[in-house]
Amino acid sequence: MEQNKNQEAWRLLDEASKINDPATKAETDHLENLLKQAREVADDPHEESFAHEHEDLSDVVAWSNQRHKTWSWAIIGGALLGIFLLWWLTNSKNEDVDKEKQKLEKVEAWSQPCDTVITYESCGKVISRVGMYDTPNKYKAYKLAYAKQRVEDLKNDIAKADSMEYYAAHKAEYEKSLKEWEPRFNEINSMSYDKLKEAAVKDAKSDITGVKSGANFVLTLLIIVLVLIPLYIWTGYQHGYEITASRTREKVLSWIRKIGFGIAGFFFGAGLVFKFFPDETPRERRERKGFSNDTGRIGTNLLFKGLLMLAGAIILAFVSIFIMLVEVIAGLKHKLRNIKTVSKA
């Protein structure tokens, strides 16, 4: 009878050893139950080989049921860097919005009617939006130049249709657009002052909306990252079996982290290397070489150093936020799964 009891104990232990790496709560509970049964039916649970095997598997159960810290200060640091960059970009976008609003104010303050008539032949094709809202004449000149540029571009595309397959496939679209754009030059030229101002106000408001959309998008990203950090910490205490189940994902994220942080480190290092070179401005360089005239722009080395270090910061922040997002989504799934399991129990 004792021999049979020993045989049953070892059979249960062998069955338990087959699930020595549980990846779910159910597997962990099953392993724990098998170990309990094996110890109960064992004739001598303190026998060396049996006790050693039983202890190893019990440690697996204990580790699987415990929560372990899986979040990283390095990832949080990268996300905080991302928050700083997004905050800086948000402020920059808001400044752009203010500038666009100032352009609208300029249009609304127009008082002198437009007195410019530009023929198609004399109209330039170089389009610049700089100062286009300053006066009615500048706005009209821009709109006429833009209309002429569109017409000329469409004519060129239609001409290419005879020799290039891509343009031939879209020839009908180009011809339709050309019919729409050809009358616009004369329509703009014949606009009254009130109509021209109305169009300028509409364009200025459209510009404000576009820049505002960009600012709101960046602000939304900033808020998301701010929310991600506490969620990352909250979901970063996982049971051992959850860590086992996510080993493949963790390996992939580990490689992404190593490669991303490595590239970021390379850019930072390259930027620091430029620190050992003098931040000589073009004017200083030309004067050193015997020339006197120059623009006095910012030092080339200083510019490269700043761009390289900024690139490193962006890469570090992007990789950190990406890893944090993946970890949070996975962690929330585990939390939801645990809640459902408890509710069913």
Stockholm file with secondary structure:
# STOCKHOLM 1.0

chainA/1-345         MEQNKNQEAWRLLDEASKINDPATKAETDHLENLLKQAREVADDPHEESFAHEHEDLSDVVAWSNQRHKTWSWAIIGGALLGIFLLWWLTNSKNEDVDKEKQKLEKVEAWSQPCDTVITYESCGKVISRVGMYDTPNKYKAYKLAYAKQRVEDLKNDIAKADSMEYYAAHKAEYEKSLKEWEPRFNEINSMSYDKLKEAAVKDAKSDITGVKSGANFVLTLLIIVLVLIPLYIWTGYQHGYEITASRTREKVLSWIRKIGFGIAGFFFGAGLVFKFFPDETPRERRERKGFSNDTGRIGTNLLFKGLLMLAGAIILAFVSIFIMLVEVIAGLKHKLRNIKTVSKA
#=GR chainA/1-345 SS CHHHHHHHHHHHHHHHHTTSSCCSHHHHHHHHHHHHHHHHHCSCTTCHHHHHHHHHHHHHHHHHHSEEECCCHHHHHHHHHHHHHHHHHHHHHHHHHHHHHHHHHHHHTCCSCCCCCCCTTTCCCCCCCTTTTSSHHHHHHHHHHHHHHHHHHHHHHHHHTTTCHHHHHTHHHHHHHHHHHHHHHHHHHTCCHHHHHHHHHHHHHHHHHHHHHHHHHHHHHHHHHHHHHHHHHHTTEEEHHHHHHTHHHHHHHHHHHHHHHHHHHHHHHHHHHGGGSCCCCHHHHHHHTTCCCCCCCCCHHHHHHHHHHHHHHHHHHHHHHHHHHHHHHHHHHHHHHHHHHHHHC
#=GC SS_cons         CHHHHHHHHHHHHHHHHTTSSCCSHHHHHHHHHHHHHHHHHCSCTTCHHHHHHHHHHHHHHHHHHSEEECCCHHHHHHHHHHHHHHHHHHHHHHHHHHHHHHHHHHHHTCCSCCCCCCCTTTCCCCCCCTTTTSSHHHHHHHHHHHHHHHHHHHHHHHHHTTTCHHHHHTHHHHHHHHHHHHHHHHHHHTCCHHHHHHHHHHHHHHHHHHHHHHHHHHHHHHHHHHHHHHHHHHTTEEEHHHHHHTHHHHHHHHHHHHHHHHHHHHHHHHHHHGGGSCCCCHHHHHHHTTCCCCCCCCCHHHHHHHHHHHHHHHHHHHHHHHHHHHHHHHHHHHHHHHHHHHHHC
//
